[in-house]
Amino acid sequence: MSELEFSKKLQAAQTPIDGLVVYDLTVHGDNRGWFKENWQREKMVAIGLSDFGPVQNNVSFNEKAGVTRGLHAEPWDKFVTIGHGRVFGAWVDIREGSETFGQSFTIELDPTKAIYVPRGVANGFQTLADETVYMYLVNDHWSPDGQYAFVNLADESLGIQWPIPLSEAELSDKDRSHPLLKDALTIKPKKTLIVGANGQLGRAFQSLYPDAECVDRDTLDISSPDVFTARRWRDYSVILNAAAYTAVDLAETDEGRRDAWQANATAVANLARIAAAHNITLVHISSDYVFDGTTSEHSEDEPFSPLGVYGQSKAAGDIAAATTARHYIARTSWVIGDGNNFVRTMQSLAERGIKPSVVSDQIGRLTFTQDLAAGIKHLLDTNAPYGTYNISNSGQPASWADIAAHIYELSGKPRSDVTPVTTQEYYKDKEGIAPRPLQSVLDLAKIQQTGLQSRDWQDALREYIDNQ
């Protein structure tokens, strides 16, 4: 007992391996023995430990000094502590694509020290005392479908100086036969899943995440209860949900109402449950339609006030997405991408010499999928605080009529070919029309504070048309 350093301050120390962190634990001792909080989520998260969601606690009892195990890498994170005795711990980064790949680190652990070992870092130890108790929390259960990798303890390229020579240590035959680092399998990064990958935004996501797994409704119905067992979800780190029901007017019909709620609310709730259960970051796309459009500029914390079924179902999806801790809700407006959209419709009318009437009292900014996807990637890459962010193109707000006039001008036609009309005039005598918010301008201050400056919508529009 006297060998332990009591009452150390709980603190973290980085290692040369990215994500591998050593912790000093506060151990209280007296003539009776000692006590420590081996795992205290609130305190440890507060000093930077990943809230990694452990699901299993394992204990390895080692009868004699010299017992040596490893080096093993698994598809889960682990938090290693010592219950009794001392160990010499060794770790090697074998994560594919890691900036510290091949780096090794060693340290002696006793009950006053712990170490957080991220997924894909190979872990090994050698006991330095009899009756050593080695313990670790993990955030996944063993699975035959999991990816496992191993490195030979005696690989000289690792530079590990084992205190007890391996020729004198107690090893299993299996551990002695592991491959050298140069021949070892690597642990691949967790996967990114794009849902709704064939839509306008989904295609923009694909260009930024070429290695992502892509699904649409035909290959993965996220509104079905079967989705919970449709994948080994622990293998994913990010879900980009680009799927949505966007037929605003059809959503007001009996059939459309059900479809809108299923796609925009039920499906999102399913993804949120999956994300919460498996520590996945969920990215969900929101809409200006969650507001009634009576405020000239919408901030992220404005209370919901949707006018129609589409907006109501989107608001419900936002609420569902926010129930999982690791979420980004990207609220956007007037989306333009690779597919049928307002810009292409106006271009077609201009080419055919048609002079349209376009509403002039709905005000907002265009959002090009290229910029929306880039804004979301920026949030993920910079580890921005989770939450809701308005993302649209920047620039002077304009009406649909103003935008149509710009499109006509860029198409070589007079701006005067576009006739401005009010929303009421435009939809007069038309049935089955959903209510529209008149003010759709999103306040971009929050996303700008993360370092993102989006393009002016007029510049983006010009480039979009030039590339047609």
C-alpha positions in Angstrom: 0.0 0.0 0.0 2.8 2.4 0.8 4.1 2.1 -2.8 1.0 3.9 -4.1 0.9 7.7 -4.4 -2.4 8.7 -2.7 -4.6 11.8 -3.3 -3.3 12.6 -6.8 -5.3 15.1 -8.7 -7.5 13.6 -11.5 -5.8 14.7 -14.7 -5.1 13.6 -18.2 -1.8 13.4 -20.2 -1.6 13.0 -23.9 0.7 10.4 -25.5 2.5 10.3 -28.9 -0.4 8.1 -30.2 -3.4 10.1 -31.3 -6.3 9.5 -28.9 -4.3 7.4 -26.4 -4.6 9.2 -23.1 -3.1 8.4 -19.7 -5.0 9.4 -16.6 -3.9 10.0 -13.0 -6.6 8.6 -10.7 -7.3 9.9 -7.2 -6.7 7.1 -4.8 -7.5 7.6 -1.1 -5.6 5.4 1.4 -5.2 4.8 5.1 -4.4 2.0 7.5 -7.4 0.1 6.3 -6.3 0.1 2.6 -7.4 2.3 -0.2 -10.4 3.5 -2.3 -10.8 5.1 -5.7 -13.4 6.0 -8.2 -12.3 3.7 -11.0 -14.7 5.1 -13.5 -16.5 8.3 -12.9 -18.2 9.5 -16.1 -19.0 13.1 -15.1 -15.6 13.9 -13.8 -13.7 12.1 -16.5 -15.7 13.6 -19.4 -15.1 17.0 -17.8 -11.3 16.7 -18.2 -11.6 15.5 -21.8 -12.2 11.7 -21.8 -14.5 10.7 -24.6 -18.0 9.8 -23.5 -17.5 6.4 -25.1 -20.4 4.5 -23.6 -19.0 1.4 -22.0 -21.2 -1.7 -22.1 -19.0 -4.3 -20.5 -16.4 -4.6 -17.7 -13.7 -7.3 -18.0 -11.2 -8.5 -15.3 -8.0 -10.4 -16.0 -6.4 -12.0 -13.0 -2.7 -12.9 -13.5 -1.2 -15.2 -10.9 2.5 -14.5 -11.4 4.8 -11.7 -12.5 5.8 -12.1 -16.1 2.5 -12.9 -17.6 2.4 -11.2 -20.9 -0.6 -10.7 -23.2 -1.1 -8.9 -26.6 -0.7 -7.0 -28.8 -4.4 -7.1 -29.7 -6.4 -4.4 -31.5 -10.2 -4.6 -31.5 -13.1 -2.7 -33.0 -14.0 -0.9 -29.7 -12.6 1.6 -27.3 -11.4 0.5 -23.9 -10.5 2.1 -20.5 -7.8 0.2 -18.7 -7.2 0.3 -15.0 -5.4 -1.8 -12.4 -7.2 -3.3 -9.3 -4.1 -4.8 -7.7 -0.4 -5.0 -8.6 1.5 -3.4 -11.4 1.8 -3.9 -15.2 4.1 -2.7 -17.9 1.7 -1.6 -20.7 2.5 -1.3 -24.4 0.4 0.1 -27.2 0.8 0.4 -31.0 -1.3 2.3 -33.4 -2.4 0.1 -36.3 -5.4 2.2 -37.5 -5.5 2.5 -41.2 -4.9 6.1 -42.3 -3.9 7.3 -38.8 -1.3 10.0 -38.6 0.5 8.1 -35.8 0.3 4.7 -37.5 3.1 2.4 -36.3 3.9 4.6 -33.2 4.3 2.7 -30.0 4.0 3.9 -26.4 4.8 2.2 -23.0 4.1 3.1 -19.4 3.9 1.4 -16.0 0.4 1.2 -14.6 -0.6 0.7 -11.0 -4.0 1.4 -9.3 -3.3 5.2 -9.5 -3.1 5.3 -13.3 -5.5 4.5 -16.1 -5.3 4.7 -19.9 -8.0 5.3 -22.6 -7.2 3.1 -25.6 -9.1 4.1 -28.8 -10.4 1.6 -31.3 -7.7 0.2 -33.5 -4.7 0.8 -31.1 -3.2 -2.6 -30.3 -3.0 -3.2 -26.5 -0.5 -5.4 -24.6 0.8 -5.8 -21.0 3.2 -7.6 -18.9 2.6 -8.1 -15.1 5.3 -6.9 -12.8 3.9 -8.4 -9.6 2.1 -11.5 -8.5 -1.7 -11.6 -8.3 -2.1 -8.6 -10.6 -5.7 -7.6 -11.4 -6.0 -6.0 -14.8 -9.4 -4.5 -15.6 -11.0 -2.7 -18.6 -14.2 -1.2 -19.8 -15.2 -1.6 -23.4 -18.0 0.0 -25.5 -19.0 -3.1 -27.6 -19.4 -6.8 -27.2 -17.3 -9.4 -29.0 -18.8 -10.3 -32.3 -17.8 -12.8 -35.0 -18.4 -10.1 -37.5 -16.0 -7.7 -35.8 -12.6 -6.7 -37.2 -9.6 -7.8 -35.1 -5.9 -7.4 -35.6 -2.7 -8.4 -33.9 1.0 -7.5 -33.7 3.9 -9.6 -32.5 5.1 -8.6 -29.0 8.7 -9.3 -30.1 8.7 -7.1 -33.2 12.0 -5.1 -32.9 10.6 -2.3 -35.1 8.3 -1.3 -32.3 11.1 -0.5 -29.9 9.4 -2.0 -26.9 11.8 -2.9 -24.1 9.9 -5.5 -22.0 11.1 -5.5 -18.4 11.0 -9.3 -18.3 12.6 -10.8 -21.5 9.9 -12.5 -23.5 12.0 -15.6 -23.5 11.4 -15.8 -19.8 7.8 -14.5 -19.7 4.6 -16.4 -19.7 3.0 -16.1 -23.1 0.4 -18.1 -25.0 1.4 -19.8 -28.2 -1.1 -17.7 -30.1 0.5 -14.4 -28.9 3.9 -15.6 -29.8 2.8 -16.3 -33.4 1.2 -12.9 -34.2 2.6 -11.2 -37.4 5.1 -8.4 -37.4 3.8 -4.9 -37.8 4.8 -4.8 -41.5 2.6 -7.9 -42.1 -0.2 -7.1 -39.7 -3.8 -6.3 -40.7 -4.9 -2.7 -40.0 -8.1 -1.6 -38.3 -10.1 0.3 -40.8 -11.8 3.6 -39.7 -15.5 3.5 -38.7 -17.8 4.0 -41.7 -19.9 6.9 -42.8 -23.4 6.1 -44.0 -25.2 8.4 -46.5 -29.0 7.9 -46.3 -30.9 9.2 -49.3 -27.7 9.0 -51.3 -29.4 9.4 -54.7 -31.1 12.7 -53.9 -29.7 16.2 -54.6 -28.0 16.5 -51.3 -27.0 12.9 -51.1 -25.1 13.2 -54.4 -23.3 16.3 -53.0 -22.4 14.2 -49.9 -21.0 11.5 -52.1 -18.6 13.9 -53.8 -17.2 14.9 -50.3 -17.3 11.3 -48.8 -16.3 9.0 -51.7 -15.6 6.1 -49.3 -19.0 6.4 -47.6 -21.6 3.6 -47.7 -24.6 4.8 -49.7 -28.2 3.7 -49.3 -31.6 4.8 -50.5 -35.1 3.6 -49.6 -34.8 0.6 -51.8 -31.7 -0.7 -50.0 -32.4 0.5 -46.4 -35.9 1.6 -45.2 -35.0 3.7 -42.2 -38.7 4.1 -41.2 -39.0 0.3 -40.7 -38.4 -1.4 -37.3 -36.1 -3.7 -39.2 -33.5 -0.9 -39.5 -32.3 -1.5 -35.9 -30.8 -4.9 -36.9 -30.1 -4.1 -40.6 -26.4 -3.2 -39.9 -23.6 -3.8 -37.4 -24.1 -0.2 -36.3 -21.0 -0.2 -34.0 -19.0 0.0 -37.2 -20.3 3.4 -38.1 -19.2 6.8 -36.8 -21.4 9.2 -38.8 -24.9 8.9 -40.4 -25.6 11.7 -42.9 -29.4 11.7 -43.3 -30.2 13.3 -46.6 -33.5 11.4 -46.9 -36.8 13.4 -46.6 -40.3 13.8 -47.9 -40.3 17.2 -49.6 -43.6 17.3 -51.6 -45.0 20.2 -49.7 -48.4 20.3 -51.3 -48.9 16.5 -51.5 -48.2 16.4 -47.8 -51.6 18.0 -47.2 -53.3 15.0 -48.7 -54.4 11.9 -46.8 -51.7 9.6 -48.3 -49.0 12.3 -48.4 -49.6 13.2 -44.8 -48.8 9.6 -43.7 -45.7 9.5 -46.0 -44.4 12.8 -44.8 -44.6 11.8 -41.1 -43.1 8.4 -41.8 -40.1 9.8 -43.7 -39.6 13.1 -41.8 -40.4 12.0 -38.2 -40.6 8.2 -37.7 -37.5 7.5 -39.7 -35.5 10.2 -37.9 -36.6 8.9 -34.6 -35.3 5.5 -35.6 -31.9 6.9 -36.6 -31.7 8.9 -33.4 -32.2 5.6 -31.4 -29.5 3.9 -33.4 -27.1 6.9 -32.9 -27.7 7.0 -29.2 -27.2 3.3 -28.7 -23.9 3.1 -30.7 -22.3 6.5 -30.1 -22.8 7.6 -33.8 -22.9 11.2 -34.8 -26.3 11.9 -36.5 -26.5 14.6 -39.1 -30.1 15.6 -39.9 -31.4 18.2 -42.4 -34.0 20.7 -41.1 -36.0 23.3 -43.0 -37.2 26.9 -42.8 -40.7 25.4 -43.0 -40.5 24.6 -39.2 -41.3 28.4 -38.8 -44.4 30.4 -39.8 -42.3 33.0 -41.6 -43.5 36.0 -39.5 -40.0 36.8 -38.3 -37.7 38.5 -40.7 -34.7 36.4 -39.8 -34.7 33.0 -38.1 -32.2 32.0 -35.4 -31.5 28.5 -34.3 -33.4 28.8 -31.0 -36.6 30.3 -32.4 -39.6 28.2 -31.2 -41.2 26.0 -33.8 -44.4 27.3 -35.5 -45.0 25.3 -38.7 -47.9 26.2 -40.9 -48.5 22.9 -42.7 -48.0 19.1 -42.6 -44.6 19.2 -44.2 -43.3 21.8 -41.7 -44.9 19.9 -38.8 -43.3 16.6 -39.8 -39.9 18.3 -40.2 -40.2 19.9 -36.7 -41.0 16.5 -35.3 -37.9 15.1 -37.0 -35.8 17.9 -35.5 -37.0 17.1 -32.0 -36.3 13.4 -32.5 -32.8 14.1 -33.8 -32.0 16.3 -30.8 -32.6 13.4 -28.4 -29.3 11.8 -29.3 -26.3 13.5 -27.7 -24.1 13.5 -30.9 -26.2 15.4 -33.4 -25.9 18.1 -35.9 -29.2 19.5 -37.2 -28.5 21.6 -40.3 -31.4 23.9 -40.9 -31.5 25.2 -44.4 -33.7 26.8 -47.1 -34.5 26.9 -50.8 -32.2 24.0 -51.7 -30.7 23.8 -55.2 -28.6 20.8 -56.4 -28.2 18.1 -59.1 -31.8 17.4 -60.1 -35.1 19.1 -60.8 -35.3 22.4 -59.0 -36.4 26.0 -59.3 -33.2 27.2 -61.2 -33.5 24.6 -63.9 -37.2 25.2 -64.2 -36.6 28.9 -64.8 -33.8 28.2 -67.2 -36.1 25.9 -69.2 -38.8 28.6 -69.3 -36.3 31.2 -70.4 -35.0 29.0 -73.2 -38.6 28.5 -74.5 -39.3 32.2 -74.4 -42.0 31.8 -71.7 -42.6 34.9 -69.4 -43.6 33.5 -66.0 -45.3 35.1 -63.0 -43.3 34.4 -59.9 -44.1 35.1 -56.2 -42.4 38.3 -54.9 -43.4 38.2 -51.2 -41.6 35.1 -50.1 -38.1 36.2 -49.1 -35.0 34.0 -48.5 -31.6 32.9 -49.8 -30.8 29.9 -52.1 -28.8 27.1 -50.6 -26.7 25.1 -53.1 -26.1 21.5 -52.1 -22.4 21.8 -52.7 -22.2 24.5 -50.1 -24.7 22.8 -47.7 -22.7 19.6 -47.8 -19.4 21.5 -47.3 -20.9 23.3 -44.3 -21.8 20.0 -42.7 -18.4 18.5 -43.4 -16.9 21.6 -41.8 -18.9 21.0 -38.6 -17.7 17.4 -38.5 -14.1 18.1 -39.3 -13.8 20.9 -36.8 -15.6 19.0 -34.0 -17.9 21.9 -33.6 -20.2 21.7 -30.6 -23.2 19.5 -31.2 -26.5 21.2 -31.9 -28.5 23.0 -34.5 -26.9 25.3 -37.1 -28.4 27.4 -39.8 -26.6 26.7 -43.1 -27.5 28.5 -46.4 -25.6 30.6 -48.9 -25.0 34.1 -47.8 -25.8 37.4 -49.5 -28.7 39.8 -49.8 -32.0 38.1 -49.2 -34.3 38.1 -52.3 -37.7 36.9 -53.4 -38.4 34.1 -55.7 -39.2 36.7 -58.4 -35.8 38.4 -57.8 -34.0 35.1 -58.2 -36.0 34.2 -61.3 -35.0 37.6 -62.8 -31.4 36.8 -62.1 -31.7 33.5 -63.8 -33.3 35.0 -66.8 -30.5 37.6 -67.0 -27.8 35.0 -66.7 -29.6 33.1 -69.5 -29.5 36.1 -71.8 -33.1 37.1 -71.3 -34.5 40.4 -70.0 -35.2 40.6 -66.3 -38.6 42.1 -67.2 -39.7 38.8 -68.6 -40.4 37.8 -65.0 -43.6 39.3 -63.6 -43.7 39.6 -59.7 -47.0 38.6 -58.0 -48.0 38.0 -54.5 -48.4 34.5 -53.1 -52.1 35.0 -52.8 -52.4 36.0 -56.4 -50.2 33.2 -57.6 -52.2 30.5 -55.9 -55.7 32.1 -56.5 -58.3 29.4 -57.4 -55.7 26.6 -57.0 -56.6 23.7 -54.6 -54.4 21.6 -52.4 -51.8 24.2 -51.9 -49.9 24.1 -48.6 -49.2 27.3 -46.7 -45.8 28.8 -47.2 -43.7 30.9 -44.8 -43.1 34.3 -46.3 -39.9 35.0 -44.5 -37.3 32.2 -44.8 -34.0 34.1 -44.2 -31.8 32.2 -41.8 -29.4 33.9 -39.3 -25.9 32.6 -40.1 -24.0 34.1 -37.2 -23.6 30.7 -35.3 -22.1 28.8 -38.2 -19.9 31.8 -39.1 -18.5 31.7 -35.5 -17.2 28.2 -36.2 -15.1 29.7 -39.0 -17.3 28.9 -42.0 -18.0 31.7 -44.5 -20.5 30.5 -47.1 -20.6 31.8 -50.7 -22.9 34.6 -51.8 -25.9 32.9 -53.4 -25.6 35.1 -56.5 -22.0 33.9 -57.0 -23.1 30.3 -56.5 -26.0 30.8 -58.9 -23.8 32.1 -61.6 -21.4 29.2 -61.2 -24.2 26.7 -61.2 -25.6 28.1 -64.4 -22.2 28.3 -66.1 -21.6 24.6 -65.3 -24.9 23.4 -66.8 
